[in-house]
């Protein structure tokens, strides 16, 4: 597993824990890293993604809700929502990372951590999010 993939996975896990534990992100990150080790650059990317998504969760949820037609946010599985929050944050805040890479990695996480229909659901929602936040010239579906 590559460093950026591992960072995205760690960010997803921290954000999921933050959303369900009700603890401040500082405490979540401290607990997470107390049982996990990784390279410093991987850890830095994971923290940047998790903290960025946590700080902008309302905007991310609005973008996801707008893209998830016929789905209320409350009905989206918690795992899928956390994966999409990380990916949506990256689509919005990290324009140098190609959309296809972000979406592909999110779909792979959905395949690994979600339910049977999670990969296609995550792909469809993130494709719609990407189209609304990225330039049309880069709009490539995975």
Secondary structure, DSSP 4 states (H G I P E B T S, - for coil): --HHHHHHHHHHHHHHHHHHH---HHHHHHHHHHS----HHHHHHHHHHHHHHHHTHHHHHHHHHHHSTT--GGGS-HHHHHHHHHHHHHHHH-TTS-HHHHHHHHHHHHHHHS-TTHHHHHHHHHHHHHHHHS-GGG----
